[in-house]
């Protein structure tokens, strides 16, 4: 789900409500967020694709505080009509859009601006034992990260993740 807030601008700058439990609940998001993560990255950085398995599977609410990212989600819920499909959206400080990803989606992003700061709220705590991932350049997913691959900056950890077909996947689609 993509959320685009109402922004109130005047000569002082702008104001908007980034999170309101009533508004999100009205859209079906009943998750209680337990922590926020924030990262700063430079152009070409690709982070992900990451997810956590139960009992620490995470839903996330992602936004860019500065700069522009391409945010990518992969549906890993077996039986889902969009299983194995990717969804991409540009999130930026300028457009103020937020992407909500329920548990059962792998998540990653690439940095399209000189630098970007990303904030994401999580509804479960991080668990190293439950951390999983899918390699960013899986040919079956064919993700266009909008970064030339000779400019891509990927962590050593993310370079050894499995392809989608071999990922650990306990998620079932519940309609």
Backbone as JSON Lines, residues from 0, in Angstrom:
{"i":0,"aa":"X","n":[0.84,-1.18,0.0],"ca":[0.0,0.0,0.0],"c":[0.88,1.24,0.0]}
{"i":1,"aa":"X","n":[0.52,2.19,-0.81],"ca":[1.24,3.46,-0.86],"c":[0.4,4.52,-0.16]}
{"i":2,"aa":"X","n":[1.02,5.25,0.74],"ca":[0.37,6.34,1.46],"c":[1.03,7.65,1.05]}
{"i":3,"aa":"X","n":[0.19,8.61,0.67],"ca":[0.68,9.93,0.28],"c":[0.0,10.95,1.19]}
{"i":4,"aa":"X","n":[0.76,11.56,2.1],"ca":[0.14,12.45,3.08],"c":[-0.32,13.77,2.48]}
{"i":5,"aa":"X","n":[-1.23,14.41,3.19],"ca":[-1.61,15.78,2.86],"c":[-0.53,16.69,3.46]}
{"i":6,"aa":"X","n":[0.07,17.5,2.61],"ca":[1.16,18.36,3.03],"c":[0.65,19.8,3.11]}
{"i":7,"aa":"X","n":[0.92,20.44,4.23],"ca":[0.54,21.84,4.44],"c":[1.8,22.69,4.33]}
{"i":8,"aa":"X","n":[1.84,23.52,3.29],"ca":[3.02,24.36,3.05],"c":[2.67,25.83,3.23]}
{"i":9,"aa":"X","n":[3.65,26.57,3.74],"ca":[3.52,28.02,3.8],"c":[4.93,28.61,3.76]}
{"i":10,"aa":"X","n":[5.05,29.89,4.09],"ca":[6.34,30.56,4.0],"c":[7.39,29.99,4.94]}
{"i":11,"aa":"X","n":[6.97,29.27,5.96],"ca":[7.9,28.69,6.93],"c":[8.48,27.36,6.47]}
{"i":12,"aa":"X","n":[7.78,26.7,5.54],"ca":[8.19,25.36,5.1],"c":[6.96,24.48,4.92]}
{"i":13,"aa":"X","n":[6.99,23.29,5.51],"ca":[5.83,22.4,5.38],"c":[5.63,21.61,6.67]}
{"i":14,"aa":"X","n":[4.44,21.02,6.76],"ca":[4.06,20.15,7.86],"c":[3.2,19.04,7.28]}
{"i":15,"aa":"X","n":[3.41,17.82,7.75],"ca":[2.49,16.73,7.41],"c":[2.54,15.68,8.5]}
{"i":16,"aa":"X","n":[1.47,14.95,8.58],"ca":[1.37,13.87,9.55],"c":[1.87,12.59,8.87]}
{"i":17,"aa":"X","n":[3.02,12.1,9.33],"ca":[3.63,10.93,8.7],"c":[2.95,9.63,9.11]}
{"i":18,"aa":"X","n":[2.43,9.6,10.33],"ca":[1.76,8.39,10.79],"c":[0.63,8.77,11.73]}
{"i":19,"aa":"X","n":[-0.54,8.18,11.47],"ca":[-1.7,8.36,12.33],"c":[-2.39,7.01,12.38]}
{"i":20,"aa":"X","n":[-2.47,6.43,13.56],"ca":[-3.02,5.08,13.71],"c":[-4.44,4.98,13.18]}
{"i":21,"aa":"X","n":[-5.27,6.01,13.36],"ca":[-6.64,5.97,12.86],"c":[-6.66,5.93,11.33]}
{"i":22,"aa":"X","n":[-5.84,6.76,10.7],"ca":[-5.81,6.79,9.24],"c":[-5.31,5.46,8.67]}
{"i":23,"aa":"X","n":[-4.21,4.96,9.21],"ca":[-3.67,3.71,8.71],"c":[-4.61,2.55,9.02]}
{"i":24,"aa":"X","n":[-5.21,2.55,10.21],"ca":[-6.17,1.51,10.57],"c":[-7.37,1.52,9.64]}
{"i":25,"aa":"X","n":[-7.81,2.7,9.24],"ca":[-8.91,2.82,8.29],"c":[-8.6,2.22,6.94]}
{"i":26,"aa":"X","n":[-7.32,2.13,6.63],"ca":[-6.88,1.51,5.38],"c":[-6.55,0.03,5.56]}
{"i":27,"aa":"X","n":[-6.78,-0.49,6.77],"ca":[-6.54,-1.91,7.02],"c":[-5.21,-2.24,7.65]}
{"i":28,"aa":"X","n":[-4.41,-1.23,7.96],"ca":[-3.11,-1.46,8.59],"c":[-3.29,-1.39,10.1]}
{"i":29,"aa":"X","n":[-3.31,-2.53,10.75],"ca":[-3.53,-2.6,12.2],"c":[-2.24,-2.89,12.96]}
{"i":30,"aa":"X","n":[-1.13,-2.92,12.27],"ca":[0.15,-3.25,12.88],"c":[0.54,-2.25,13.95]}
{"i":31,"aa":"X","n":[1.15,-2.74,15.0],"ca":[1.71,-1.89,16.05],"c":[3.23,-1.89,15.82]}
{"i":32,"aa":"X","n":[3.77,-0.73,15.52],"ca":[5.2,-0.63,15.22],"c":[5.99,-0.58,16.52]}
{"i":33,"aa":"X","n":[7.11,-1.35,16.56],"ca":[7.89,-1.48,17.79],"c":[9.27,-0.83,17.7]}
{"i":34,"aa":"X","n":[9.73,-0.55,16.51],"ca":[11.0,0.18,16.4],"c":[11.14,0.79,15.02]}
{"i":35,"aa":"X","n":[12.01,1.81,14.94],"ca":[12.33,2.48,13.68],"c":[13.78,2.2,13.34]}
{"i":36,"aa":"X","n":[14.06,2.04,12.05],"ca":[15.42,1.93,11.54],"c":[15.66,3.1,10.6]}
{"i":37,"aa":"X","n":[16.87,3.63,10.6],"ca":[17.2,4.71,9.7],"c":[18.57,4.43,9.1]}
{"i":38,"aa":"X","n":[18.69,4.67,7.79],"ca":[19.99,4.47,7.14],"c":[20.29,5.67,6.25]}
{"i":39,"aa":"X","n":[21.57,5.88,6.03],"ca":[22.04,6.9,5.09],"c":[22.96,6.18,4.12]}
{"i":40,"aa":"X","n":[22.75,6.41,2.84],"ca":[23.52,5.72,1.81],"c":[23.82,6.69,0.67]}
{"i":41,"aa":"X","n":[24.84,6.35,-0.1],"ca":[25.21,7.17,-1.24],"c":[24.68,6.57,-2.54]}
{"i":42,"aa":"X","n":[24.8,7.35,-3.61],"ca":[24.3,6.94,-4.92],"c":[24.82,5.54,-5.28]}
{"i":43,"aa":"X","n":[23.92,4.72,-5.8],"ca":[24.3,3.4,-6.3],"c":[24.2,2.29,-5.29]}
{"i":44,"aa":"X","n":[24.02,2.63,-4.01],"ca":[23.89,1.59,-2.99],"c":[22.59,0.83,-3.23]}
{"i":45,"aa":"X","n":[22.7,-0.5,-3.19],"ca":[21.52,-1.37,-3.23],"c":[21.52,-2.15,-1.93]}
{"i":46,"aa":"X","n":[20.44,-2.0,-1.18],"ca":[20.28,-2.72,0.08],"c":[19.13,-3.72,-0.11]}
{"i":47,"aa":"X","n":[19.41,-4.97,0.21],"ca":[18.35,-5.98,0.12],"c":[18.65,-6.98,-0.96]}
{"i":48,"aa":"X","n":[17.77,-7.84,-1.09],"ca":[16.38,-7.94,-0.65],"c":[16.31,-8.72,0.66]}
{"i":49,"aa":"X","n":[15.75,-8.13,1.7],"ca":[15.74,-8.72,3.04],"c":[14.33,-9.0,3.54]}
{"i":50,"aa":"X","n":[14.24,-9.98,4.43],"ca":[13.0,-10.25,5.15],"c":[13.33,-11.11,6.35]}
{"i":51,"aa":"X","n":[12.39,-11.21,7.26],"ca":[12.55,-12.07,8.43],"c":[11.43,-13.11,8.42]}
{"i":52,"aa":"X","n":[11.77,-14.32,8.85],"ca":[10.78,-15.38,8.92],"c":[10.14,-15.41,10.3]}
{"i":53,"aa":"X","n":[8.95,-16.03,10.43],"ca":[8.31,-16.14,11.74],"c":[9.22,-16.84,12.74]}
{"i":54,"aa":"X","n":[9.15,-16.49,14.0],"ca":[8.13,-15.67,14.63],"c":[8.44,-14.17,14.61]}
{"i":55,"aa":"X","n":[9.48,-13.76,13.9],"ca":[9.83,-12.33,13.85],"c":[9.66,-11.73,12.46]}
{"i":56,"aa":"X","n":[8.72,-12.28,11.67],"ca":[8.41,-11.7,10.36],"c":[7.94,-10.27,10.57]}
{"i":57,"aa":"X","n":[8.43,-9.36,9.72],"ca":[8.16,-7.94,9.93],"c":[7.3,-7.34,8.82]}
{"i":58,"aa":"X","n":[6.35,-6.51,9.23],"ca":[5.72,-5.56,8.32],"c":[6.53,-4.27,8.47]}
{"i":59,"aa":"X","n":[6.62,-3.49,7.38],"ca":[7.42,-2.27,7.4],"c":[6.65,-1.12,6.77]}
{"i":60,"aa":"X","n":[6.9,0.07,7.27],"ca":[6.41,1.3,6.67],"c":[7.65,2.11,6.33]}
{"i":61,"aa":"X","n":[7.89,2.32,5.03],"ca":[9.16,2.87,4.54],"c":[8.94,4.24,3.92]}
{"i":62,"aa":"X","n":[9.89,5.17,4.21],"ca":[9.87,6.47,3.55],"c":[11.28,7.03,3.46]}
{"i":63,"aa":"X","n":[11.48,7.92,2.51],"ca":[12.76,8.61,2.35],"c":[12.68,9.95,3.05]}
{"i":64,"aa":"X","n":[13.6,10.19,3.98],"ca":[13.65,11.47,4.69],"c":[14.45,12.51,3.9]}
{"i":65,"aa":"X","n":[15.43,12.02,3.12],"ca":[16.25,12.89,2.28],"c":[16.62,12.11,1.03]}
{"i":66,"aa":"X","n":[16.67,12.79,-0.1],"ca":[17.06,12.13,-1.33],"c":[15.94,11.3,-1.94]}
{"i":67,"aa":"X","n":[16.34,10.43,-2.87],"ca":[15.4,9.6,-3.62],"c":[15.89,8.17,-3.67]}
{"i":68,"aa":"X","n":[14.97,7.23,-3.43],"ca":[15.28,5.81,-3.55],"c":[14.27,5.14,-4.47]}
{"i":69,"aa":"X","n":[14.67,4.02,-5.01],"ca":[13.74,3.11,-5.65],"c":[13.49,2.02,-4.64]}
{"i":70,"aa":"X","n":[12.28,1.96,-4.12],"ca":[11.93,0.96,-3.12],"c":[11.33,-0.24,-3.85]}
{"i":71,"aa":"X","n":[11.77,-1.44,-3.47],"ca":[11.37,-2.66,-4.17],"c":[10.83,-3.67,-3.18]}
{"i":72,"aa":"X","n":[9.68,-4.25,-3.52],"ca":[9.07,-5.31,-2.72],"c":[8.87,-6.53,-3.61]}
{"i":73,"aa":"X","n":[9.09,-7.72,-3.03],"ca":[8.86,-8.98,-3.73],"c":[7.89,-9.8,-2.89]}
{"i":74,"aa":"X","n":[6.78,-10.21,-3.49],"ca":[5.79,-11.02,-2.79],"c":[6.32,-12.45,-2.67]}
{"i":75,"aa":"X","n":[6.54,-12.91,-1.44],"ca":[7.06,-14.27,-1.22],"c":[6.02,-15.15,-0.51]}
{"i":76,"aa":"X","n":[4.75,-14.75,-0.59],"ca":[3.67,-15.51,0.05],"c":[3.16,-16.58,-0.92]}
{"i":77,"aa":"X","n":[3.43,-17.84,-0.6],"ca":[2.98,-18.95,-1.46],"c":[1.46,-18.9,-1.61]}
{"i":78,"aa":"X","n":[1.0,-19.09,-2.84],"ca":[-0.43,-19.08,-3.13],"c":[-0.99,-17.7,-3.43]}
{"i":79,"aa":"X","n":[-0.21,-16.65,-3.26],"ca":[-0.67,-15.3,-3.55],"c":[-0.78,-15.12,-5.07]}
{"i":80,"aa":"X","n":[-1.78,-14.36,-5.53],"ca":[-1.87,-14.1,-6.97],"c":[-0.67,-13.31,-7.51]}
{"i":81,"aa":"X","n":[0.07,-12.64,-6.61],"ca":[1.26,-11.89,-7.04],"c":[2.56,-12.54,-6.55]}
{"i":82,"aa":"X","n":[2.51,-13.82,-6.19],"ca":[3.69,-14.55,-5.71],"c":[4.82,-14.44,-6.74]}
{"i":83,"aa":"X","n":[6.0,-14.04,-6.25],"ca":[7.18,-13.93,-7.11],"c":[7.23,-12.68,-7.96]}
{"i":84,"aa":"X","n":[6.24,-11.81,-7.82],"ca":[6.21,-10.56,-8.58],"c":[6.87,-9.45,-7.75]}
{"i":85,"aa":"X","n":[7.41,-8.48,-8.47],"ca":[8.04,-7.35,-7.81],"c":[7.18,-6.1,-7.98]}
{"i":86,"aa":"X","n":[7.32,-5.19,-7.03],"ca":[6.68,-3.89,-7.1],"c":[7.74,-2.86,-6.77]}
{"i":87,"aa":"X","n":[7.85,-1.81,-7.59],"ca":[8.84,-0.76,-7.36],"c":[8.15,0.6,-7.37]}
{"i":88,"aa":"X","n":[8.66,1.49,-6.51],"ca":[8.15,2.86,-6.46],"c":[9.28,3.78,-5.99]}
{"i":89,"aa":"X","n":[9.32,4.97,-6.57],"ca":[10.27,5.96,-6.1],"c":[9.69,6.65,-4.87]}
{"i":90,"aa":"X","n":[10.46,6.63,-3.8],"ca":[10.13,7.36,-2.59],"c":[11.17,8.46,-2.45]}
{"i":91,"aa":"X","n":[10.72,9.66,-2.12],"ca":[11.67,10.76,-2.01],"c":[11.23,11.73,-0.91]}
{"i":92,"aa":"X","n":[12.18,12.54,-0.49],"ca":[11.86,13.61,0.47],"c":[10.85,14.56,-0.16]}
{"i":93,"aa":"X","n":[10.92,14.72,-1.48],"ca":[10.03,15.65,-2.16],"c":[8.6,15.09,-2.28]}
{"i":94,"aa":"X","n":[8.44,13.83,-2.68],"ca":[7.07,13.32,-2.87],"c":[6.43,12.83,-1.57]}
{"i":95,"aa":"X","n":[7.23,12.59,-0.55],"ca":[6.76,12.23,0.8],"c":[5.9,10.97,0.84]}
{"i":96,"aa":"X","n":[5.92,10.17,-0.21],"ca":[5.16,8.93,-0.23],"c":[5.79,7.92,0.72]}
{"i":97,"aa":"X","n":[4.94,7.04,1.25],"ca":[5.38,5.96,2.12],"c":[4.84,4.65,1.56]}
{"i":98,"aa":"X","n":[5.61,3.59,1.7],"ca":[5.19,2.27,1.24],"c":[5.04,1.37,2.45]}
{"i":99,"aa":"X","n":[3.85,0.75,2.57],"ca":[3.61,-0.24,3.62],"c":[3.77,-1.62,3.01]}
{"i":100,"aa":"X","n":[4.62,-2.43,3.64],"ca":[4.83,-3.81,3.21],"c":[4.42,-4.75,4.33]}
{"i":101,"aa":"X","n":[3.42,-5.59,4.11],"ca":[3.06,-6.56,5.15],"c":[4.13,-7.64,5.25]}
{"i":102,"aa":"X","n":[4.1,-8.4,6.33],"ca":[5.0,-9.56,6.43],"c":[4.73,-10.46,5.24]}
{"i":103,"aa":"X","n":[5.78,-11.1,4.75],"ca":[5.64,-11.95,3.58],"c":[6.12,-11.3,2.3]}
{"i":104,"aa":"X","n":[6.8,-10.15,2.45],"ca":[7.41,-9.47,1.31],"c":[8.89,-9.27,1.61]}
{"i":105,"aa":"X","n":[9.73,-9.59,0.64],"ca":[11.15,-9.22,0.73],"c":[11.24,-7.75,0.33]}
{"i":106,"aa":"X","n":[12.21,-7.05,0.91],"ca":[12.3,-5.6,0.71],"c":[13.73,-5.18,0.44]}
{"i":107,"aa":"X","n":[13.87,-4.21,-0.45],"ca":[15.17,-3.62,-0.71],"c":[14.99,-2.25,-1.34]}
{"i":108,"aa":"X","n":[16.09,-1.54,-1.49],"ca":[16.03,-0.25,-2.19],"c":[17.38,0.09,-2.78]}
{"i":109,"aa":"X","n":[17.33,0.94,-3.81],"ca":[18.55,1.49,-4.39],"c":[18.49,3.01,-4.24]}
{"i":110,"aa":"X","n":[19.66,3.62,-4.13],"ca":[19.75,5.08,-3.95],"c":[19.95,5.73,-5.31]}
{"i":111,"aa":"X","n":[19.03,6.61,-5.68],"ca":[19.06,7.27,-6.98],"c":[19.61,8.69,-6.93]}
{"i":112,"aa":"X","n":[19.69,9.27,-5.75],"ca":[20.23,10.62,-5.57],"c":[21.66,10.53,-5.03]}
{"i":113,"aa":"X","n":[22.33,11.66,-4.88],"ca":[23.71,11.65,-4.36],"c":[23.78,10.91,-3.02]}
{"i":114,"aa":"X","n":[22.84,11.2,-2.14],"ca":[22.7,10.47,-0.88],"c":[21.21,10.35,-0.59]}
{"i":115,"aa":"X","n":[20.88,9.45,0.31],"ca":[19.49,9.31,0.75],"c":[19.47,8.82,2.18]}
{"i":116,"aa":"X","n":[18.49,9.31,2.93],"ca":[18.23,8.8,4.27],"c":[16.86,8.16,4.24]}
{"i":117,"aa":"X","n":[16.81,6.92,4.73],"ca":[15.59,6.13,4.7],"c":[15.2,5.76,6.13]}
{"i":118,"aa":"X","n":[13.91,5.88,6.42],"ca":[13.37,5.5,7.72],"c":[12.32,4.43,7.48]}
{"i":119,"aa":"X","n":[12.41,3.35,8.25],"ca":[11.32,2.38,8.18],"c":[10.96,1.9,9.57]}
{"i":120,"aa":"X","n":[9.64,1.88,9.77],"ca":[9.05,1.41,11.01],"c":[8.82,-0.08,10.86]}
{"i":121,"aa":"X","n":[9.07,-0.85,11.91],"ca":[8.88,-2.3,11.88],"c":[7.94,-2.72,13.01]}
{"i":122,"aa":"X","n":[7.14,-3.75,12.74],"ca":[6.2,-4.21,13.76],"c":[6.71,-5.42,14.54]}
{"i":123,"aa":"X","n":[7.92,-5.86,14.26],"ca":[8.57,-6.92,15.04],"c":[10.03,-6.51,15.24]}
{"i":124,"aa":"X","n":[10.61,-6.98,16.32],"ca":[12.02,-6.7,16.58],"c":[12.91,-7.53,15.65]}
{"i":125,"aa":"X","n":[14.09,-7.01,15.4],"ca":[15.07,-7.71,14.57],"c":[15.52,-8.98,15.27]}
{"i":126,"aa":"X","n":[15.66,-10.05,14.5],"ca":[16.2,-11.31,14.99],"c":[17.19,-11.85,13.97]}
{"i":127,"aa":"X","n":[18.46,-11.88,14.33],"ca":[19.48,-12.4,13.41],"c":[19.15,-13.82,12.98]}
{"i":128,"aa":"X","n":[18.62,-14.64,13.89],"ca":[18.28,-16.03,13.56],"c":[17.16,-16.13,12.53]}
{"i":129,"aa":"X","n":[16.33,-15.09,12.42],"ca":[15.19,-15.12,11.5],"c":[15.44,-14.32,10.22]}
{"i":130,"aa":"X","n":[16.64,-13.73,10.1],"ca":[16.97,-12.91,8.94],"c":[17.2,-13.78,7.71]}
{"i":131,"aa":"X","n":[16.6,-13.39,6.6],"ca":[16.74,-14.1,5.32],"c":[16.86,-13.06,4.21]}
{"i":132,"aa":"X","n":[17.13,-13.55,3.01],"ca":[17.21,-12.63,1.88],"c":[17.21,-13.33,0.55]}
{"i":133,"aa":"X","n":[17.12,-12.52,-0.49],"ca":[17.16,-12.96,-1.88],"c":[18.18,-12.07,-2.58]}
{"i":134,"aa":"X","n":[19.0,-12.65,-3.43],"ca":[20.02,-11.86,-4.11],"c":[19.38,-10.79,-5.0]}
{"i":135,"aa":"X","n":[19.95,-9.62,-4.96],"ca":[19.38,-8.44,-5.63],"c":[19.3,-8.59,-7.15]}
{"i":136,"aa":"X","n":[20.21,-9.36,-7.74],"ca":[20.27,-9.46,-9.2],"c":[19.75,-10.8,-9.72]}
{"i":137,"aa":"X","n":[18.83,-11.41,-9.0],"ca":[18.23,-12.68,-9.43],"c":[17.63,-12.5,-10.83]}
{"i":138,"aa":"X","n":[18.1,-13.28,-11.8],"ca":[17.57,-13.11,-13.16],"c":[16.08,-13.42,-13.28]}
{"i":139,"aa":"X","n":[15.56,-14.29,-12.44],"ca":[14.12,-14.62,-12.49],"c":[13.27,-13.42,-12.06]}
{"i":140,"aa":"X","n":[13.77,-12.6,-11.16],"ca":[13.02,-11.42,-10.72],"c":[13.21,-10.24,-11.68]}
{"i":141,"aa":"X","n":[14.38,-10.18,-12.31],"ca":[14.66,-9.16,-13.33],"c":[14.34,-7.74,-12.85]}
{"i":142,"aa":"X","n":[14.86,-7.38,-11.69],"ca":[14.59,-6.05,-11.12],"c":[15.48,-5.01,-11.78]}
{"i":143,"aa":"X","n":[14.87,-3.93,-12.24],"ca":[15.63,-2.79,-12.74],"c":[15.79,-1.83,-11.57]}
{"i":144,"aa":"X","n":[16.98,-1.82,-10.99],"ca":[17.26,-0.99,-9.83],"c":[17.49,0.47,-10.2]}
{"i":145,"aa":"X","n":[17.48,0.78,-11.49],"ca":[17.69,2.14,-12.01],"c":[19.07,2.7,-11.65]}
{"i":146,"aa":"X","n":[20.0,1.77,-11.45],"ca":[21.4,2.11,-11.19],"c":[22.23,1.25,-12.14]}
{"i":147,"aa":"X","n":[23.15,1.85,-12.91],"ca":[24.01,1.01,-13.76],"c":[24.77,0.01,-12.89]}
{"i":148,"aa":"X","n":[24.81,-1.24,-13.3],"ca":[25.43,-2.27,-12.46],"c":[26.91,-2.02,-12.2]}
{"i":149,"aa":"X","n":[27.6,-1.28,-13.07],"ca":[29.0,-0.95,-12.8],"c":[29.13,0.14,-11.73]}
{"i":150,"aa":"X","n":[28.01,0.77,-11.36],"ca":[27.99,1.78,-10.3],"c":[27.35,1.26,-9.01]}
{"i":151,"aa":"X","n":[26.82,0.03,-9.06],"ca":[26.13,-0.54,-7.9],"c":[27.11,-0.82,-6.77]}
{"i":152,"aa":"X","n":[26.67,-0.5,-5.55],"ca":[27.45,-0.77,-4.33],"c":[26.59,-1.7,-3.48]}
{"i":153,"aa":"X","n":[27.08,-2.93,-3.3],"ca":[26.31,-3.96,-2.6],"c":[27.19,-4.56,-1.51]}
{"i":154,"aa":"X","n":[26.63,-4.77,-0.34],"ca":[27.41,-5.33,0.78],"c":[27.81,-6.77,0.48]}
{"i":155,"aa":"X","n":[28.9,-7.19,1.1],"ca":[29.35,-8.58,0.94],"c":[28.26,-9.56,1.35]}
{"i":156,"aa":"X","n":[27.53,-9.23,2.41],"ca":[26.44,-10.08,2.89],"c":[25.37,-10.26,1.82]}
{"i":157,"aa":"X","n":[25.03,-9.18,1.12],"ca":[23.98,-9.25,0.11],"c":[24.43,-9.92,-1.18]}
{"i":158,"aa":"X","n":[25.74,-10.04,-1.4],"ca":[26.24,-10.68,-2.61],"c":[26.14,-12.21,-2.57]}
{"i":159,"aa":"X","n":[25.91,-12.78,-1.39],"ca":[25.88,-14.25,-1.27],"c":[24.48,-14.77,-0.92]}
{"i":160,"aa":"X","n":[23.46,-13.95,-1.05],"ca":[22.1,-14.39,-0.77],"c":[21.63,-15.34,-1.89]}
{"i":161,"aa":"X","n":[20.68,-16.22,-1.57],"ca":[20.2,-17.17,-2.59],"c":[19.29,-16.5,-3.61]}
{"i":162,"aa":"X","n":[19.08,-17.17,-4.73],"ca":[18.08,-16.73,-5.7],"c":[16.7,-17.02,-5.13]}
{"i":163,"aa":"X","n":[15.69,-16.37,-5.69],"ca":[14.32,-16.5,-5.22],"c":[13.89,-17.96,-5.12]}
{"i":164,"aa":"X","n":[14.19,-18.76,-6.12],"ca":[13.75,-20.16,-6.14],"c":[14.32,-20.97,-4.97]}
{"i":165,"aa":"X","n":[15.43,-20.52,-4.39],"ca":[16.07,-21.25,-3.29],"c":[15.93,-20.55,-1.94]}
{"i":166,"aa":"X","n":[15.1,-19.53,-1.86],"ca":[15.0,-18.79,-0.6],"c":[14.16,-19.56,0.42]}
{"i":167,"aa":"X","n":[14.44,-19.31,1.69],"ca":[13.65,-19.87,2.79],"c":[12.31,-19.15,2.77]}
{"i":168,"aa":"X","n":[11.21,-19.9,2.66],"ca":[9.93,-19.25,2.48],"c":[8.81,-19.97,3.23]}
{"i":169,"aa":"X","n":[8.54,-19.57,4.46],"ca":[7.45,-20.19,5.23],"c":[6.11,-19.45,5.1]}
{"i":170,"aa":"X","n":[6.04,-18.45,4.24],"ca":[4.84,-17.62,4.17],"c":[3.77,-18.22,3.27]}
{"i":171,"aa":"X","n":[2.54,-18.22,3.77],"ca":[1.37,-18.66,3.0],"c":[0.44,-17.48,2.82]}
{"i":172,"aa":"X","n":[-0.14,-17.37,1.65],"ca":[-1.12,-16.3,1.36],"c":[-2.43,-16.64,2.07]}
{"i":173,"aa":"X","n":[-2.98,-15.66,2.76],"ca":[-4.21,-15.87,3.51],"c":[-5.4,-15.11,2.92]}
{"i":174,"aa":"X","n":[-5.26,-14.65,1.68],"ca":[-6.37,-13.97,1.01],"c":[-6.64,-12.65,1.53]}
